[in-house]
Amino acid sequence: MKTLTIVRHATAVARDEKKPDFARKLRKKGRKEAQTIAGRFAKRQLIPDLILTSAAPRAAETAEMFAAALEYDKSAIQASEELYELGDATALLDLIKTFDEKMAHVVIVGHDPLLSDFVHLMIPEFELALPKCAIAQISSRRKFWRNLQTGDGTLEFYEYPVKMPDKNVVTAAIRKEFNSQLQKSISTVFDAFHIKNKTA
């Protein structure tokens, strides 16, 4: 059996027209995402034979955090400019078919829409777009990478960071609920006082 763990890179800094897209790095939020998701994945105790990452810094940083969580030698991570430049999911499948057959489990860290399209290619019923730092683990009963075909995949594991609500939105909601409860309490007290006055 062959296993692929597909990882979309974590949240990166915003695009800057003055700088190449390739150079974008992770935001602080992205580093937290990668640490959290990598930690969850590490609990499955599925150490890969290879971590292959796009050479783009935002993907490479994500890959390094997964390596740390998995106790995988960071120096063994393979960075590929080709993985950054691949145009479609079929091209990625062709690349995977060239993997060393001695390997059974490979982690691939890269970009969307390529990775979402690839998961859908291997698992047609999987129609979700991978959020930032999402993991989709795919298994195939094929014995050899070179024999992988579209539709061969089975989804073994899917995980992604939970989007936290904006702090200001949470604060406003708490304030609204507090004011509502306070108003109810005041009304209750006034009603009780009014009843006492009637019975006096």
C-alpha positions in Angstrom: 0.0 0.0 0.0 1.1 3.6 -0.8 0.2 6.6 1.3 0.3 10.3 0.5 -0.1 13.0 3.0 -1.1 16.2 1.2 -0.4 19.4 3.2 -1.4 22.9 2.0 1.0 25.5 3.3 -0.1 27.6 6.3 -1.2 31.2 6.1 1.4 33.5 4.5 2.0 37.2 4.4 -0.2 39.1 1.9 0.9 39.5 -1.7 3.1 42.4 -2.5 3.2 43.6 -6.1 6.8 44.8 -5.6 7.9 41.3 -4.5 7.7 37.9 -6.2 5.0 35.6 -5.0 7.6 32.9 -4.5 9.3 34.8 -1.7 6.3 35.1 0.6 6.8 33.7 4.1 4.5 32.5 6.8 2.7 35.0 9.1 2.8 34.5 12.8 -0.7 33.1 12.5 0.6 30.6 9.9 3.3 29.4 12.1 0.8 28.7 14.9 -1.4 26.9 12.4 1.4 24.7 11.2 2.5 23.8 14.8 -1.0 22.9 15.8 -1.9 20.8 12.8 1.6 19.1 12.7 1.1 18.2 16.4 -2.3 16.6 15.7 -0.8 14.7 12.8 2.2 13.5 14.8 -0.2 11.8 17.3 -1.1 9.4 14.5 2.6 8.2 14.6 2.9 7.8 10.8 6.5 8.8 10.1 7.0 9.5 6.4 9.8 8.1 4.3 10.1 11.5 2.7 8.8 15.1 3.1 8.7 16.8 -0.3 8.0 20.5 -0.3 7.6 23.3 -2.7 10.8 25.4 -2.6 8.7 28.5 -1.8 9.5 29.7 1.7 5.9 29.6 3.0 5.7 25.9 2.0 9.3 25.1 3.2 8.6 26.7 6.6 5.4 24.6 6.9 7.3 21.5 6.0 10.0 22.2 8.6 7.3 22.5 11.4 5.9 19.1 10.3 9.4 17.6 10.4 9.9 18.9 13.9 6.6 17.5 15.2 7.3 14.1 13.5 11.0 14.1 14.7 11.9 13.8 11.0 15.4 15.0 10.1 15.0 18.6 8.7 18.1 18.1 6.5 16.3 15.2 4.7 13.4 17.4 3.5 13.5 17.7 -0.3 12.6 21.1 -1.7 11.4 21.2 -5.3 10.9 24.3 -7.5 9.0 22.0 -9.8 6.4 21.5 -7.2 5.8 25.2 -7.0 5.6 25.5 -10.8 3.4 22.5 -11.6 0.3 23.5 -13.5 -2.2 20.8 -12.8 -3.1 17.7 -10.8 -2.2 15.3 -13.6 1.3 16.7 -13.7 1.6 16.1 -9.9 0.4 12.5 -10.4 3.0 12.0 -13.1 5.7 13.3 -10.6 4.5 11.0 -7.9 4.8 8.0 -10.3 8.5 8.6 -10.4 9.0 8.2 -6.6 11.4 5.5 -5.3 9.4 2.4 -4.9 11.1 1.7 -1.6 9.1 4.5 0.0 5.6 3.7 1.3 4.6 7.1 2.8 5.4 10.6 1.4 4.3 14.0 2.7 3.8 16.6 0.1 3.7 20.3 1.1 2.6 22.7 -1.5 0.0 25.1 -2.9 -3.6 25.4 -4.0 -5.4 25.0 -6.3 -3.0 22.3 -7.3 -3.3 20.2 -4.1 -7.1 20.4 -3.8 -7.4 19.4 -7.5 -5.0 16.5 -6.8 -7.0 15.2 -3.9 -10.2 15.4 -6.0 -8.3 13.6 -8.9 -7.5 10.7 -6.6 -10.8 10.8 -4.6 -13.5 12.1 -7.0 -16.1 12.4 -4.2 -13.8 14.7 -2.3 -15.0 18.1 -3.6 -13.7 20.4 -0.8 -11.1 23.1 -1.4 -8.3 22.6 1.1 -8.1 25.4 3.7 -4.7 26.8 4.6 -2.6 24.2 6.4 -5.1 21.5 5.8 -4.0 17.8 5.7 -5.6 15.2 3.5 -4.1 11.7 3.8 -4.7 9.4 0.9 -4.0 5.7 0.7 -3.9 3.4 -2.3 -3.8 -0.4 -2.5 -1.4 -0.1 -5.4 2.0 -1.7 -4.6 3.9 0.6 -6.9 3.9 4.4 -7.3 4.3 4.0 -11.0 0.9 2.2 -11.2 -1.1 4.9 -9.5 -4.2 6.0 -11.4 -6.8 8.6 -11.0 -9.6 7.6 -8.6 -7.3 5.2 -6.8 -7.4 7.0 -3.4 -9.1 6.4 -0.1 -9.3 9.3 2.4 -7.7 8.2 5.6 -7.4 11.5 7.5 -8.6 15.0 7.0 -7.7 17.9 9.3 -7.5 21.7 9.1 -7.2 24.6 11.5 -10.4 25.8 13.1 -11.0 29.4 12.0 -11.2 31.6 15.2 -13.7 34.4 15.2 -12.4 38.0 15.1 -11.7 39.4 18.6 -13.9 42.5 18.0 -16.8 40.3 16.8 -16.5 38.2 20.0 -16.3 41.2 22.2 -19.4 42.8 20.6 -21.4 39.5 21.0 -20.4 39.2 24.7 -21.4 42.9 25.3 -24.7 42.4 23.5 -25.5 39.3 25.5 -24.5 40.9 28.8 -26.7 44.0 28.1 -29.6 41.7 27.2 -29.2 39.7 30.4 -28.8 42.8 32.5 -32.0 44.3 31.0 -33.9 41.1 31.9 -32.5 41.2 35.4 -33.5 44.8 35.9 -37.0 44.1 34.5 -37.4 41.2 36.9 -36.4 43.3 39.9 -38.8 46.1 38.9 -41.6 43.6 38.4 -41.0 42.0 41.7 -40.9 45.4 43.4 -44.1 46.5 41.7 -45.9 43.3 42.9 -44.7 44.0 46.5 -46.1 47.5 46.3 -49.5 46.1 45.2 -49.7 43.7 48.0 -48.6 46.2 50.7 
